[in-house]
Amino acid sequence: MSEFRMQRIDNMVREAISEMIMRGTVKDPRISKLVSISKVDVSKDLSFARIYISGIESERKIKSSVDGLNSAAGFIQKNLGKKMHTRTTPKLKFIFDSSIKDGFEMTKKLESMHIEPAPPEESDD
């Protein structure tokens, strides 16, 4: 399958699942509306999809949301099948991803570093 088509399918899966989370279609109380999908990997034969979940909340809340999403994976897959116009709908696996938190921590570390600018060198003109 072409790379462009795979990217379109990844984006379609990301948008559809994000919309379900934001609208509250998935009614599991463990799922926070503040989680975000950081990456989607759909297999080339469209039989399997890994969805990486990240967020700005505590790691415990995000992992709880991932558990809730994995519990509701069948329901989400059914709704995803209605939106996708493909022969098969991928089986969904939600995975915790700490990339957003890691990015914030790295930014804080960089901001905390106070590096003095080098003094200008004097020339012997």
N, C-alpha and C positions, 0 to 999 in steps of 0.2 A: 504494500500500500504506500502511496506517495507520502512524503514527509508533510506536505501542506495539508493533506486530508487528515492525517493523524493529529496535527496541531488543531485543526478545526474541531475534531471530535473531542480532544482534551478540553478545549475551551467550552464546547457545548455542555459537557459533563460538569465542568466547574460552575458555569452560570446556572444550570438547572438545579444543582444541589445547593448552591448558595442561596438561590431564590427560595427553595423549600425551607431552609434554615431561617432565613430572615422573615418569611411570612408566617412562620410557626406551623407549617403544614405537618411537620414531624412533631408530635405532641409529647415527646419524652421530656420530663422535667429536668433531666440531667443535661440536656443540650442547651448550651448558652448561645444567645444570639450574637455574642461578641467574639465568637471563633471565626477564623477565616481559613480558606483553603489556600495553602501555599503552593501546592504542586499537585498535578494529576498525571498519572502514568497509565495509559490504556495500552493493553497488549495489542500487537499487530493484527491478531485475529478477532479482536473485540470481545474476547471471552472473559477478560479479567481487568479490573481497574484498581489501582492503588491511589487513594486520596489522602494527601498529607494535610493534617489539621494543625493549625498554629493559632496563637492569639496573644493578647496582652494581659490576660488574667493570670491567676496563679496556675502553676503546673498541675496541681491537683484538680482544679476545675476543668482545665483543658482535657486532662486524661479522663475525667468523668464524662465530658462531652463526647470524647472519642468512643468510650464504652457505650454510651447511649446511641450514637450513630451506628456502631456495629450491630447493636440490637435491632435497630430499625432499618438495617441494610436491605432487607427484602422489600419492605414498603417503599423505600427510596428507589430501589431498582425498578419496581413496578411503575412508579410515577415517571421515572427517567425513560422507561421504554415507551411510554405514551408520547413523550416529547421528541425522542430521537426517532428518526425514520431509517433505521437500519434493521437488518435481518435478525441480529442478535443484540441483546442488551448485556453489557458486561456485569459480571459478578463483582460486587463492591467490597473493598477492604479499606477501612479507615485506620490511619496510622498517625500517632502523635509526632509532631515536628516542633522542635524548639528554636527554629531559625529566627523568628521575630524577637523572641526574648534574648537570644544570643546577640542579635544585631544591636538591641538597645544597650546591652551590657558593654559591647565593644565601643559604642559611641560614648558612653559614660567614661570608659577608661581613657579614650582619646581626649575627651574634654578635660579630664582631670590632670592630664600631663601639661605642665607649664614649662615650655621650652623657651628660653630667652633667645631672641634673635642675635646672631653673631654681630659683633661691633664692626662697623665699616673699616676696611683696611685703609691706612694712609699711604699715599703714594709719594715717592721721593722725586717729584718734579722740580 
